[in-house]
Amino acid sequence: MTPAALAELVRSAAVDVLTARGLDTAVLPAQVTVERPRNPEHGDYATNLVMQVAKKLGVNPRELATELSTALATTDAIDSAEVAGPGFVNLRLAADATAGLVRAVLTAGDDYGKGAALAGRKINLEFVSANPTGPIHLGGTRWAAVGDALGRVLSAQGGDVTREYYFNDAGAQIDRFVKSLVAAAKGEPAPEDGYGGEYIGEIASQVLAAAPQALEQADAERDETFRKVGVNLMFEQIKKSLHEFGTDFDVYFHENSLHQSGAVGTAVEALKAQGSLYEKDGAWWLRSSDYGDDKDRVVIKSDGAPAYIAGDIAYFQDKRARGFDLCIYMLGADHHGYIARLKAAAAAAGDDPATVEVLIGQLVSLVREGKPVRMSKRAGNVVTMDDVVDAIGVDATRYAMIRASADSTLDIDLDTWSKRTSDNPVFYVQYAHARLSSLGRSAAELGIELGDVADADLSLLTHEREGDLIRTLGEFPRVLASAAELREPHRVARYLEGLAGAYHRFYDACRILPRGDEEVSEVAVPRLHLCAAARQVLANGLALLGVSAPERM
């Protein structure tokens, strides 16, 4: 009996009660809320359904709650139903219903927790998209972890997700990158507005190795050589770092292709034709303030060059032409203005602005020995993805980046995340999985055969800690659905920590395997099935975060 199934049972009982009294069932919400009470003495679950509808129906809430609790108590899945306060209903599940959840987990296996809320949706998820002018910094690292986890969560709800990297290979930043490479190749200091760090010298040397005569070419030809070879080398390094971090993309979309193909010009002319652009001071402006933006935006500058938003408009239209009905952009902390801007661009083109979602990630800081870490040996004045991974590993870096809401600033203490203790959240969760795996091996060594879970007497799982663990397992589908709906994969991480805690408390309170010459108890096999279910859910959750589930630690 999962919370979702219990919610359906409560609603069904409510329909019967209202119908019997000749009351309108249309007031019932489509989805009933059932929650675990803070005080376990109040029951396994509670619902405020009566409080939601009593006033609309013009009936006494406690009277209606009493009728609903009586109806629920007659069902096989409910052991008891009691009215609390002004009209809440507290529920205790029958032992068979509780045990059924263990069977549900083990039967579903890797699919337990998945849903179909996004079935039929074609989603473009664009994240990281760091400029190919240097290694991925901390902000990009956060999006690499959060974006990849979000893609997994959306897919687990049935979404057809395409992970996309917008390759910024046009614009002034590339010009500065090229100038920096040329200066390094000549043995000169970096330009005042250029890029520093050891990586610039490394790439400049690789360009010369690939094109030994590059510095002897005319300036324009030389710059094009450094642009073509250098940008490609930088981007290959970025992709390598991302791959080693466990984040890969389905599409690498080149910004420059929008200009070369004429897509930008076509989009601009279409907006002119429909009156969404106007000319002022020699420039062309988007009437974005008509669609919720704080001001109108320049699309074509007075010198005839396209502004950055021109590419954004063409890029969004390209996504829609590829069949995506939801386009999610994951942008950095300095891109708040893009929320209204991109929605306005969609609306101006006659599209539904709801097809655009913009998620903003806040800044990340590193701390070691109580002091901020701000410098990278290789990249100069920024800390890179590779720096963090070298310090605490891929799993810890991913988990640390994911477990906090992306719209909040994040401080990562490298000392904490490198510990092999319960103070380290990822170790705490992974250790629970490893402990469960070890338990299974020990049971096999003792010759304990679990058999089919369908044949196990799971009604023996009556200990308070067993109930806590089972109910926590039951929460996973709802947590996953909420994480997808709210675009918040950190909910999965926090759930896993709660599950690990529920397991550790259960293990401390409930003997599972015999000691010494003891006989195998009758509850050992049911408890081993419960442990197998807990291990399965931990593995499922860690997989959604792109974090390993070790069997030994």
C-alpha positions in Angstrom: 0.0 0.0 0.0 1.9 3.1 -1.3 0.8 6.6 -0.3 -0.6 7.0 -3.8 -2.7 3.9 -3.5 -3.8 4.9 0.0 -4.9 8.3 -1.4 -7.0 6.6 -4.0 -8.6 4.4 -1.3 -9.4 7.4 0.8 -11.0 9.2 -2.2 -13.0 6.1 -3.1 -14.3 5.8 0.4 -15.2 9.5 0.4 -17.2 9.2 -2.8 -19.2 6.4 -1.2 -19.8 8.4 1.9 -20.9 11.5 0.1 -23.1 9.6 -2.3 -24.9 7.8 0.5 -25.7 11.2 2.0 -26.8 12.7 -1.3 -23.9 15.2 -1.3 -22.0 16.5 -4.3 -18.9 14.4 -5.0 -17.6 17.0 -7.4 -16.1 18.9 -4.4 -13.5 16.2 -3.9 -10.1 17.0 -5.2 -8.7 14.9 -8.0 -5.8 13.9 -5.8 -6.3 13.4 -2.1 -3.4 14.3 0.2 -2.2 11.7 2.7 0.8 12.5 4.8 2.8 10.8 7.5 2.1 12.6 10.9 5.0 14.1 12.7 4.1 12.1 15.8 4.0 8.4 14.9 1.6 7.8 17.8 -1.1 9.4 15.7 -0.9 6.7 13.1 0.8 5.7 9.9 -0.8 8.4 7.7 -3.3 11.2 8.1 -5.6 13.1 5.7 -7.2 16.5 5.8 -9.7 15.7 3.1 -12.7 16.4 5.2 -11.3 19.8 6.3 -11.0 20.7 2.6 -14.6 19.9 1.6 -16.8 20.2 4.7 -17.5 23.9 4.4 -18.3 23.6 0.7 -20.8 20.9 1.5 -22.2 22.7 4.5 -21.7 19.8 6.9 -20.1 19.4 10.3 -16.5 18.3 9.6 -16.1 16.0 12.6 -19.4 14.3 11.7 -18.3 13.7 8.2 -14.8 12.6 9.3 -16.4 10.0 11.6 -18.4 8.6 8.7 -15.3 8.5 6.5 -13.2 6.8 9.2 -15.9 4.2 9.8 -16.0 3.5 6.0 -12.2 3.2 5.8 -11.9 0.9 8.9 -14.1 -1.7 7.1 -11.5 -2.0 4.3 -8.9 -4.8 4.4 -6.0 -2.4 4.0 -6.8 -0.3 7.1 -6.3 -1.5 10.6 -7.8 1.5 12.2 -9.1 5.0 11.3 -9.6 7.7 14.0 -10.9 11.2 13.9 -8.5 13.8 15.3 -9.0 17.5 16.0 -11.6 19.4 14.0 -11.8 16.7 11.3 -8.5 15.1 10.5 -8.5 11.3 9.9 -5.5 9.3 11.2 -5.0 5.9 9.6 -3.1 2.8 10.6 -2.4 0.3 7.9 -3.1 -3.4 8.2 0.0 -5.6 8.4 -0.8 -7.2 5.0 -1.1 -3.8 3.4 2.2 -2.7 4.9 3.9 -5.9 3.8 2.5 -5.5 0.3 4.7 -2.5 -0.2 7.8 -4.6 0.3 6.5 -7.0 -2.4 5.8 -4.0 -4.7 9.3 -2.7 -4.4 11.0 -6.1 -5.1 8.6 -6.9 -7.9 9.2 -3.5 -9.6 13.0 -3.6 -9.0 14.8 -0.9 -11.0 11.4 0.6 -12.1 10.1 1.1 -8.6 9.3 4.8 -8.1 8.9 5.6 -11.8 5.7 7.2 -13.1 4.0 8.4 -16.3 3.2 12.0 -15.5 5.3 13.2 -18.4 4.5 10.5 -20.9 4.1 12.0 -24.3 6.1 15.1 -23.5 9.1 15.9 -25.6 11.5 17.9 -23.5 14.6 19.8 -24.5 16.8 20.3 -21.5 19.7 22.7 -22.1 22.3 23.0 -19.4 26.0 23.8 -18.7 26.5 25.4 -22.2 29.8 27.0 -20.8 31.7 29.1 -23.3 34.6 27.1 -24.9 37.1 29.6 -23.6 38.2 27.7 -20.5 37.7 24.7 -18.2 34.2 24.3 -16.6 34.0 26.4 -13.4 32.0 25.8 -10.2 28.8 27.2 -11.6 29.0 24.9 -14.7 29.9 22.0 -12.4 26.7 22.6 -10.4 24.6 22.6 -13.6 26.4 19.5 -14.9 25.3 17.6 -11.8 21.8 19.1 -11.3 21.0 19.1 -15.0 22.0 15.5 -15.5 20.0 14.5 -12.4 17.0 16.5 -13.6 17.1 14.8 -17.0 17.1 11.4 -15.2 14.2 12.4 -13.0 12.1 13.7 -15.9 12.8 10.5 -17.9 11.7 8.5 -14.8 8.3 10.2 -15.1 8.0 9.2 -18.7 9.4 12.3 -20.4 11.2 12.0 -23.7 14.3 14.1 -22.7 17.0 15.4 -24.9 20.0 16.8 -23.1 21.5 19.6 -25.1 24.7 21.7 -24.9 24.5 25.1 -26.6 28.0 25.6 -28.0 28.8 29.3 -27.9 31.2 29.5 -30.8 30.3 33.0 -31.9 30.8 36.4 -30.3 33.4 38.6 -28.5 34.4 36.0 -25.9 35.8 33.7 -28.7 37.7 36.7 -30.1 39.3 37.3 -26.7 40.1 33.6 -26.4 41.9 33.6 -29.8 43.9 36.7 -28.9 45.0 35.1 -25.6 46.1 31.9 -27.5 48.1 34.0 -30.0 49.8 36.0 -27.2 50.7 32.8 -25.4 52.1 31.3 -28.6 54.3 34.4 -29.0 55.4 34.2 -25.4 53.6 37.5 -24.6 51.4 38.4 -21.6 47.7 37.8 -22.0 45.7 40.8 -23.3 44.1 43.0 -20.7 40.7 41.6 -21.5 42.0 38.1 -22.3 42.1 34.7 -20.5 44.9 33.6 -18.2 45.9 30.3 -16.6 48.1 27.4 -17.6 45.5 25.9 -19.9 45.9 28.8 -22.4 49.6 28.1 -22.8 48.9 24.4 -23.1 46.3 24.9 -25.9 48.5 27.4 -27.7 51.3 24.8 -27.8 48.9 22.2 -29.1 47.7 24.6 -31.8 51.4 25.1 -32.9 51.9 21.4 -32.9 49.0 20.9 -35.2 49.8 24.0 -37.3 53.5 24.8 -37.0 53.4 27.7 -39.4 50.5 29.4 -37.8 52.5 32.3 -36.4 53.9 33.0 -39.8 50.5 33.5 -41.4 48.9 36.8 -42.0 47.0 38.1 -39.0 43.5 37.2 -40.2 44.6 33.7 -41.4 46.6 33.2 -38.2 43.6 34.1 -36.0 41.4 31.8 -37.9 43.8 28.9 -37.4 44.0 29.6 -33.7 40.2 29.9 -33.6 39.4 26.7 -35.5 42.0 24.5 -33.8 42.0 26.2 -30.3 38.3 26.3 -29.8 38.0 22.6 -30.8 40.8 21.6 -28.4 39.2 23.5 -25.6 35.8 22.0 -26.2 37.2 18.5 -26.4 38.7 19.1 -22.9 35.3 20.3 -21.7 33.5 17.3 -23.1 36.2 15.0 -21.6 35.7 16.5 -18.1 31.9 16.2 -18.4 32.1 12.6 -19.5 34.4 11.7 -16.6 31.9 13.5 -14.4 29.1 11.2 -15.6 27.4 13.9 -17.7 26.9 13.4 -21.4 24.8 15.2 -23.9 22.6 14.0 -26.8 23.0 17.2 -28.8 25.8 19.7 -29.1 24.2 22.7 -30.8 26.6 25.2 -32.4 25.5 28.9 -32.0 27.4 29.8 -35.1 25.2 27.5 -37.2 22.2 29.8 -36.6 24.1 32.7 -38.2 25.7 30.7 -41.0 22.4 29.0 -42.0 20.5 32.3 -42.0 18.2 31.2 -39.2 18.8 34.4 -37.3 18.0 36.6 -40.3 14.9 34.5 -41.1 13.6 34.8 -37.5 14.2 38.6 -37.4 12.5 39.2 -40.7 9.5 37.1 -39.6 9.2 39.3 -36.4 9.4 42.4 -38.5 6.7 41.2 -40.8 4.3 40.5 -37.9 5.0 43.8 -36.2 6.8 42.4 -33.2 9.9 44.6 -34.0 10.1 48.3 -34.4 12.9 50.6 -35.5 14.4 53.3 -33.2 17.7 55.1 -33.3 18.8 53.0 -36.2 18.3 49.7 -34.3 15.5 47.2 -34.3 13.8 46.5 -31.0 11.6 43.6 -29.8 8.3 44.7 -28.2 9.2 42.4 -25.3 7.6 44.7 -22.7 4.2 43.8 -24.3 4.8 40.3 -23.2 5.9 40.7 -19.6 9.6 41.8 -20.0 10.7 44.9 -17.9 11.7 46.7 -21.1 12.0 46.3 -24.9 15.2 44.6 -26.2 17.5 45.5 -29.0 17.5 42.6 -31.5 19.5 44.3 -34.3 22.0 46.9 -33.3 22.4 50.2 -35.0 25.5 48.9 -36.8 23.4 46.1 -38.3 25.0 43.4 -36.1 22.6 41.0 -34.3 22.3 41.3 -30.6 22.6 38.1 -28.5 18.9 37.9 -28.1 18.6 37.5 -31.9 20.3 34.1 -31.6 18.2 33.2 -28.6 15.0 33.8 -30.7 16.3 31.7 -33.6 17.5 29.0 -31.2 14.1 28.7 -29.5 12.4 28.5 -32.8 14.8 25.8 -33.9 13.9 23.8 -30.8 10.2 24.1 -31.5 10.8 23.1 -35.1 12.5 19.9 -33.8 9.3 19.0 -32.0 10.0 19.9 -28.4 6.9 21.0 -26.5 8.9 22.0 -23.4 12.2 23.8 -23.5 14.0 24.0 -20.2 17.0 26.4 -19.9 19.3 26.1 -17.0 21.2 29.3 -16.6 23.6 31.0 -14.2 23.0 33.4 -11.4 23.6 36.4 -13.6 20.9 35.5 -16.1 17.7 36.4 -14.1 16.7 38.8 -16.9 16.5 35.9 -19.4 13.4 34.5 -17.8 11.1 37.2 -19.0 13.2 37.8 -22.1 12.9 34.2 -23.4 9.2 34.0 -22.6 8.7 37.3 -24.4 10.6 36.0 -27.4 8.3 33.0 -27.6 5.2 35.0 -27.2 6.3 37.6 -29.8 6.7 34.7 -32.3 3.1 33.7 -31.6 4.1 30.7 -29.4 3.0 29.7 -25.9 5.4 31.2 -23.4 4.7 28.2 -21.2 6.8 26.1 -23.5 9.8 28.0 -22.0 11.0 27.3 -18.5 14.2 29.0 -17.1 15.9 27.7 -14.0 18.5 29.9 -12.4 21.4 28.4 -10.5 23.0 30.3 -7.7 26.7 30.6 -6.9 28.9 27.9 -5.4 31.8 28.4 -3.0 34.4 26.0 -1.8 35.9 26.0 1.7 38.9 24.1 3.0 40.1 24.3 6.6 37.7 27.1 7.2 39.1 29.3 4.4 37.6 30.0 0.9 39.2 28.3 -2.0 39.4 30.7 -4.9 42.3 29.8 -7.2 43.1 26.9 -9.5 46.6 25.9 -10.4 45.6 25.3 -14.0 42.9 27.9 -14.7 44.2 30.9 -12.8 41.5 32.9 -10.9 38.7 30.3 -11.0 38.2 26.9 -9.4 37.3 24.2 -12.0 35.3 21.0 -12.1 38.5 19.0 -12.3 39.8 20.8 -9.2 36.8 19.7 -7.1 36.7 16.2 -8.5 40.4 15.8 -7.7 39.8 17.0 -4.1 36.7 14.8 -3.2 35.9 12.6 -6.1 33.0 12.4 -8.7 30.3 10.9 -6.4 30.9 13.5 -3.6 31.0 16.4 -6.0 27.8 15.4 -7.8 25.9 14.7 -4.6 27.2 17.9 -3.0 26.0 20.0 -6.0 22.6 18.3 -6.2 21.5 18.0 -2.6 20.7 21.7 -2.1 18.1 23.6 -4.1 19.7 25.0 -7.1 18.2 28.5 -6.5 20.1 28.8 -3.3 23.8 29.7 -2.8 26.0 26.7 -1.9 29.1 26.4 0.3 30.9 23.1 -0.1 33.3 22.2 2.7 36.0 20.0 1.1 37.0 18.6 4.5 33.5 17.4 5.3 32.9 15.9 1.8 36.2 14.0 1.8 35.4 12.3 5.2 34.4 8.6 5.4 32.0 9.2 8.2 28.3 9.9 8.7 29.1 13.6 8.6 29.5 13.2 4.8 26.0 12.9 3.3 27.0 10.9 0.3 29.1 8.5 2.4 26.1 8.1 4.8 23.8 7.1 2.0 26.3 4.9 0.1 27.3 3.2 3.4 23.7 2.2 4.0 23.7 0.6 0.5 27.0 -1.2 1.1 25.8 -2.4 4.6 22.7 -3.8 3.0 24.7 -5.6 0.3 27.0 -7.0 2.9 24.0 -8.3 4.9 22.7 -10.2 1.8 26.1 -11.8 1.3 26.3 -12.8 5.0 22.8 -14.4 4.8 23.9 -16.4 1.7 27.0 -17.6 3.5 24.9 -18.8 6.4 22.7 -20.7 3.9 19.6 -18.7 4.5 17.5 -18.9 1.4 15.1 -16.0 0.9 12.9 -17.7 -1.7 10.2 -15.8 -3.6 9.0 -12.7 -1.8 5.4 -13.7 -2.7 5.8 -16.7 -0.4 7.3 -14.8 2.5 5.2 -14.1 5.6 5.7 -10.4 5.7 2.9 -9.9 8.2 5.6 -10.7 10.8 7.1 -7.2 10.1 5.4 -5.6 13.1 8.2 -3.8 14.9 8.0 0.0 15.0 11.3 0.4 13.2 10.2 -2.0 10.5 7.1 0.1 10.0 9.1 3.3 9.8 11.4 1.8 7.2 8.5 0.4 5.1 6.6 3.6 5.1 9.7 5.5 4.1 10.1 3.1 1.1 6.5 3.9 0.2 7.3 7.6 0.0 9.8 7.2 -2.9 7.3 7.4 -5.8 5.8 10.5 -4.5 9.2 12.1 -3.8 10.3 11.3 -7.4 7.0 12.7 -8.9 7.4 15.9 -6.9 11.1 16.3 -7.9 10.1 16.0 -11.5 7.1 18.4 -11.2 9.0 21.1 -9.4 12.3 20.5 -11.3 14.1 19.8 -8.0 16.3 16.7 -8.0 17.6 17.7 -4.5 14.4 16.2 -3.1 15.7 12.8 -4.1 19.0 13.3 -2.3 17.3 14.5 0.9 14.9 11.5 0.7 17.8 9.1 0.4 19.4 10.5 3.5 16.1 10.0 5.3 15.9 6.4 4.0 19.4 5.7 5.1 18.6 7.0 8.6 15.5 4.9 8.8 17.5 1.8 7.8 20.3 2.4 10.3 17.7 2.8 13.1 15.9 -0.4 12.0 19.2 -2.3 11.9 20.2 -1.1 15.4 16.8 -2.2 16.8 16.0 -5.4 14.9 18.1 -8.5 14.9 18.3 -10.0 11.5 20.9 -12.7 11.3 21.6 -15.3 14.1 24.7 -15.0 16.2 26.9 -17.9 17.2 24.8 -21.1 17.6 21.4 -19.4 17.4 18.7 -20.7 15.2 17.5 -18.7 12.3 14.4 -16.8 13.6 11.1 -16.9 11.8 11.3 -13.2 11.2 14.8 -13.3 9.6 13.6 -14.0 6.1 10.9 -11.3 6.1 13.5 -8.9 7.5 15.9 -9.8 4.8 13.3 -9.1 2.1 12.7 -5.8 3.8 16.4 -5.1 3.6 16.5 -6.1 -0.1 13.7 -3.6 -0.7 15.6 -0.9 1.1 18.8 -1.7 -0.9 16.8 -1.5 -4.1 15.3 1.9 -3.4 18.7 3.3 -2.4 20.2 2.0 -5.6 17.3 3.5 -7.6 17.7 6.9 -6.0 21.4 7.0 -6.3 21.1 6.1 -10.0 18.8 9.1 -10.5 21.5 11.3 -9.1 24.2 9.7 -11.2 26.0 8.5 -8.1 27.3 5.0 -7.6 25.8 2.5 -5.2 28.8 0.6 -3.9 28.4 -2.9 -2.6 31.5 -2.7 -0.5 33.1 0.3 1.3 
